[in-house]
Amino acid sequence: MAQKTNAARILDQAKLSYELKEYPVDESDLSAITVAQKVGLPIEQVYKTIVARGDKTGVIVACIQGDHELNLKGLATLSGNKKVEVVSLKEVQPLTGYIRGGVSPIGMKKHYPIFIDSNVQAQEKIAVSAGLRGLQLFLRPVDLISVTKAQLGGLCLTV
């Protein structure tokens, strides 16, 4: 049985259904494409969480389809920044409480604005990190949007 993470506990509190799926971790390849293969989902259903910093707003989070690249200019425009940069790896854990390869959009230690790729709404279920390397949360996109909005007081946007 997979261990409960903060993200799973938040979903339990919200009475939302999800499934935890463990997979073997290869430290040399933490890519979403590899994760998708290991959990048996098409890449369109695996979403990665990227932590960035805007020049005006500070830390923001993007949750995008696993095979997509983050459009920094687009994220800057949407978030009210002139410029957005991905934070350095050494900043990820202090900012989120999660380690690289295990950053969940749910249950970060601080509540940052979250921008979720609108493609998520075309999926019946998706997978996001459960907050540990080697553990994915399978859930409905509407539930991801709902729980992140609840955490943030409505600041979650699908883009």
C-alpha positions in Angstrom: 0.0 0.0 0.0 1.4 3.4 -1.0 2.0 5.8 1.8 -0.3 8.8 2.3 1.2 12.2 1.3 0.0 15.7 2.1 -1.6 15.8 -1.3 -3.5 12.5 -0.6 -4.6 13.8 2.8 -6.0 17.0 1.3 -8.0 15.0 -1.3 -9.3 12.8 1.6 -10.4 15.9 3.5 -12.1 17.2 0.4 -13.8 13.8 0.0 -12.5 13.5 -3.6 -11.7 10.2 -5.1 -8.2 9.4 -6.4 -5.9 6.4 -6.8 -2.3 6.3 -5.7 0.1 4.4 -8.1 3.6 3.6 -7.2 6.3 3.1 -9.8 10.1 2.4 -9.8 12.2 5.6 -9.9 15.3 6.0 -12.1 17.1 9.0 -10.6 18.8 9.6 -14.0 15.4 10.0 -15.7 12.7 11.8 -13.9 10.9 12.9 -17.1 7.1 12.8 -17.3 7.4 10.7 -20.4 9.1 8.0 -18.4 6.6 8.3 -15.6 3.7 7.9 -18.1 5.3 4.7 -19.4 5.8 3.3 -15.9 2.2 4.1 -14.7 0.6 2.9 -17.9 -1.0 6.2 -19.1 -0.6 8.1 -22.3 1.6 11.2 -21.9 -1.5 13.4 -22.5 -2.8 12.3 -19.1 0.4 12.9 -17.1 0.9 16.4 -15.8 4.1 17.9 -14.5 4.4 20.7 -11.9 6.9 23.5 -12.6 7.8 26.1 -10.0 8.6 29.5 -11.5 9.1 33.1 -10.3 7.7 36.2 -11.8 9.4 39.6 -11.6 6.2 41.2 -10.1 4.3 38.4 -8.4 7.1 36.2 -7.0 6.6 32.4 -7.0 3.9 30.8 -9.2 3.3 27.3 -10.3 2.4 25.8 -13.6 0.9 22.3 -14.1 1.3 21.3 -17.7 0.9 18.2 -19.9 4.0 16.0 -19.5 5.3 16.3 -23.0 4.9 20.1 -23.3 7.4 22.8 -22.6 6.4 25.6 -20.3 5.7 28.8 -22.3 7.4 31.3 -20.1 6.2 34.4 -22.0 2.7 33.1 -22.0 2.8 32.4 -18.3 4.3 35.9 -17.7 1.4 37.5 -19.5 -1.3 35.4 -17.8 0.2 35.9 -14.3 0.7 39.7 -14.6 4.5 39.5 -14.9 6.9 41.0 -17.5 9.2 38.1 -17.1 9.0 34.6 -15.6 11.9 32.2 -14.9 11.9 28.6 -13.6 13.3 28.5 -10.1 16.6 26.8 -9.6 16.6 23.1 -8.4 18.0 24.1 -5.0 15.0 26.4 -4.4 12.3 23.8 -5.2 12.3 22.0 -1.9 12.5 25.1 0.4 9.7 26.7 -1.6 7.3 23.8 -1.9 8.3 21.2 0.7 8.7 18.7 -2.2 11.8 17.4 -4.0 12.5 17.5 -7.7 10.6 14.7 -9.4 8.0 14.7 -6.6 6.5 18.2 -6.7 2.7 18.0 -6.4 0.4 20.9 -7.3 -1.6 19.9 -4.2 -0.3 20.4 -0.7 2.7 22.6 -1.1 4.0 24.2 2.1 2.9 27.6 0.9 0.0 28.5 -1.3 1.2 29.9 -4.6 -0.9 30.9 -7.6 -1.4 27.8 -9.8 -1.9 27.9 -13.6 -3.2 24.6 -15.0 -3.0 23.8 -18.7 -6.5 24.0 -20.1 -5.8 20.8 -22.1 -6.5 19.0 -18.8 -10.2 19.4 -19.3 -10.1 17.1 -22.3 -9.1 14.2 -20.1 -11.2 11.9 -18.1 -8.4 11.3 -15.6 -4.9 12.6 -15.1 -1.9 11.8 -13.1 0.1 14.3 -11.1 2.9 13.7 -8.5 1.5 12.7 -5.2 4.4 14.5 -3.4 7.0 11.7 -3.6 9.2 10.4 -6.3 7.8 7.1 -7.4 4.2 7.9 -6.5 1.5 9.4 -8.7 -2.1 10.5 -8.0 -4.7 9.6 -10.5 -7.7 11.9 -10.3 -10.3 13.7 -12.4 -9.1 17.1 -13.8 -12.2 18.8 -12.3 -11.1 17.5 -8.8 -7.5 18.8 -9.3 -8.9 22.2 -10.3 -11.4 22.2 -7.4 -8.8 21.3 -4.7 -6.2 23.7 -5.9 -8.8 26.5 -6.0 -9.8 25.6 -2.5 -6.2 25.8 -1.3 -5.7 29.2 -3.0 -9.0 30.9 -2.4 -9.8 30.7 -6.2 -6.5 31.6 -7.7 -6.2 28.5 -9.8 -6.5 29.2 -13.4 -6.7 26.9 -16.4 -4.8 28.4 -19.3 
